[in-house]
Amino acid sequence: MNEVPESHPAEAEPQDDHTAEHVAAHVRKYVMVGVTLLTFTAITVALSYVNFGTMKANIAVALLVATFKAGLVAAIFMHLSAEKRLIYRILIFTAFFVLGLFWLIYLAWYNPIVR
Amino acid sequence: MEIPYTVVARRDTGLWNAKVGIWLFLASEVMLFGGLFSAYVFLRLDASPGDWPHGLLNVPVGTMNTAILIASSVTVVLAWASLKMRQFTKYKIYMGITILCGVIFLAVKLAYEWPQKFDHFGAFIKEDALEKYEPYLGNKHLLAKDLPPRKEITGHLHNKEALNDPNIKEYEIALDQVNADPTNPVNDRPHFFYVPPTKKIATIEKADVKYANMFVPRHSAYFASYFTITGLHGLHVLGGVLVFIYFWLPIGANMYKQNPEHLANRVEVAGLFWHFVDLIWIFVFPLFYLL
């Protein structure tokens, strides 16, 4: 349905690694990642009912699993495992500033001005 | 004027323009949600033991919504892959499922989860009155087990007019199970399944209450951050759904006829946004529902 001729000018040169053959090879991987994410969601829920001693330990475990899941989404679904340099440059700045944001919490706790 | 580099990559960046654009936008989004999450961490660290509520949200429903969002992330990437492989019918199906998932997520949030909270009531007891309400709080039992104390009595408020009428001196609450049977060990930790309020009625004098409200944003720092972050997240889901509907309608088919790669790229960019929204939820779910 709605097929266009292969000779379309805009398709003359492939833009990146995302040619039709490449994409077809990746479809299975996307589904597997989805299944993995669902499995780890169940694991997160189950682990939250396990007592790891302190609340802090439970939070650490849950955030560890969440970070792993987020990493999977970013690397595979958002193609960050193989992206152009410019994107990485943008994200390095973002990571720097967002870490700065969380560092503020530490400053508020450590209170270096009056310490 | 035609926007250049929608399909062909620029030589200097090696990318088509929208790809750079969406990543710059997502970078600003990281800062937006980063600010809210750091505020959440700050508020939570600042709360004294027993002040940060646990188990007030419906875990199975939240888990289901998480699964729905993850499934939609898979279908949107499959929709994009279908376009790349020039399978328009498959694209329509996968995109349709994605839209459906987004709508279900929002419906569950707005029609079920939030209203259920708005209908629930909690009263924080003054420090010097905690002893008086010990039968509902069970703090001696918790202390013996080295668990954080309870300072709030929750349930279904029978006399809602008490919220705004200063002449009414007390709240009448159908107690939640945790307050109806506070020394029962099954209530030490939050339940997985939602437990409706019991039939046991408690009368709490307003004079003994530090602060009381329905589970609305001003109820506590917990609900303020919950509604702010899930509300902003919900707006993002809504935005994503609207964009997907736009690409799903005949306008998408027309774009596909003119240049299928252009539609594929647009769907990829919208998909990147959608995955980001999913990624945010991956953190929201454990932080608010489970911990």
Chai-1 contact restraints between the chains, C-beta under 6 A:
chainA,res_idxA,chainB,res_idxB,connection_type,confidence,min_distance_angstrom,max_distance_angstrom,comment,restraint_id
A,M1,B,F88,contact,1.0,0.0,6.0,A-B,restraint_1
A,M1,B,T89,contact,1.0,0.0,6.0,A-B,restraint_2
A,N2,B,F88,contact,1.0,0.0,6.0,A-B,restraint_3
A,N2,B,Y256,contact,1.0,0.0,6.0,A-B,restraint_4
A,N2,B,K257,contact,1.0,0.0,6.0,A-B,restraint_5
A,V4,B,P260,contact,1.0,0.0,6.0,A-B,restraint_6
A,A10,B,V7,contact,1.0,0.0,6.0,A-B,restraint_7
A,A10,B,N259,contact,1.0,0.0,6.0,A-B,restraint_8
A,A10,B,E261,contact,1.0,0.0,6.0,A-B,restraint_9
A,E11,B,E261,contact,1.0,0.0,6.0,A-B,restraint_10
A,Q15,B,A9,contact,1.0,0.0,6.0,A-B,restraint_11
A,A20,B,K84,contact,1.0,0.0,6.0,A-B,restraint_12
A,A20,B,M85,contact,1.0,0.0,6.0,A-B,restraint_13
A,V23,B,A81,contact,1.0,0.0,6.0,A-B,restraint_14
A,V23,B,K84,contact,1.0,0.0,6.0,A-B,restraint_15
A,V23,B,M85,contact,1.0,0.0,6.0,A-B,restraint_16
A,A24,B,M85,contact,1.0,0.0,6.0,A-B,restraint_17
A,V27,B,A81,contact,1.0,0.0,6.0,A-B,restraint_18
A,Y30,B,V77,contact,1.0,0.0,6.0,A-B,restraint_19
A,G34,B,V74,contact,1.0,0.0,6.0,A-B,restraint_20
A,L37,B,I70,contact,1.0,0.0,6.0,A-B,restraint_21
A,L38,B,A67,contact,1.0,0.0,6.0,A-B,restraint_22
A,L38,B,I70,contact,1.0,0.0,6.0,A-B,restraint_23
A,T41,B,T66,contact,1.0,0.0,6.0,A-B,restraint_24
A,T44,B,P286,contact,1.0,0.0,6.0,A-B,restraint_25
A,V45,B,T63,contact,1.0,0.0,6.0,A-B,restraint_26
A,S48,B,L290,contact,1.0,0.0,6.0,A-B,restraint_27
A,I59,B,L291,contact,1.0,0.0,6.0,A-B,restraint_28
A,A62,B,P286,contact,1.0,0.0,6.0,A-B,restraint_29
A,A62,B,L291,contact,1.0,0.0,6.0,A-B,restraint_30
A,A66,B,I282,contact,1.0,0.0,6.0,A-B,restraint_31
A,A66,B,F283,contact,1.0,0.0,6.0,A-B,restraint_32
A,A66,B,P286,contact,1.0,0.0,6.0,A-B,restraint_33
A,K69,B,I282,contact,1.0,0.0,6.0,A-B,restraint_34
A,A70,B,L279,contact,1.0,0.0,6.0,A-B,restraint_35
A,A70,B,I282,contact,1.0,0.0,6.0,A-B,restraint_36
A,V73,B,H275,contact,1.0,0.0,6.0,A-B,restraint_37
A,V73,B,L279,contact,1.0,0.0,6.0,A-B,restraint_38
A,F77,B,S73,contact,1.0,0.0,6.0,A-B,restraint_39
A,F77,B,V77,contact,1.0,0.0,6.0,A-B,restraint_40
A,F77,B,H275,contact,1.0,0.0,6.0,A-B,restraint_41
A,M78,B,L272,contact,1.0,0.0,6.0,A-B,restraint_42
A,M78,B,H275,contact,1.0,0.0,6.0,A-B,restraint_43
A,K84,B,G14,contact,1.0,0.0,6.0,A-B,restraint_44
A,K84,B,L15,contact,1.0,0.0,6.0,A-B,restraint_45
A,L86,B,T13,contact,1.0,0.0,6.0,A-B,restraint_46
A,I87,B,W23,contact,1.0,0.0,6.0,A-B,restraint_47
A,I90,B,W23,contact,1.0,0.0,6.0,A-B,restraint_48
A,I90,B,A27,contact,1.0,0.0,6.0,A-B,restraint_49
A,T94,B,A27,contact,1.0,0.0,6.0,A-B,restraint_50
A,T94,B,V30,contact,1.0,0.0,6.0,A-B,restraint_51
A,V98,B,V30,contact,1.0,0.0,6.0,A-B,restraint_52
A,V98,B,G34,contact,1.0,0.0,6.0,A-B,restraint_53
A,L101,B,G34,contact,1.0,0.0,6.0,A-B,restraint_54
A,L101,B,S38,contact,1.0,0.0,6.0,A-B,restraint_55
A,F102,B,S38,contact,1.0,0.0,6.0,A-B,restraint_56
A,I105,B,S38,contact,1.0,0.0,6.0,A-B,restraint_57
A,I105,B,V41,contact,1.0,0.0,6.0,A-B,restraint_58
A,I105,B,F42,contact,1.0,0.0,6.0,A-B,restraint_59
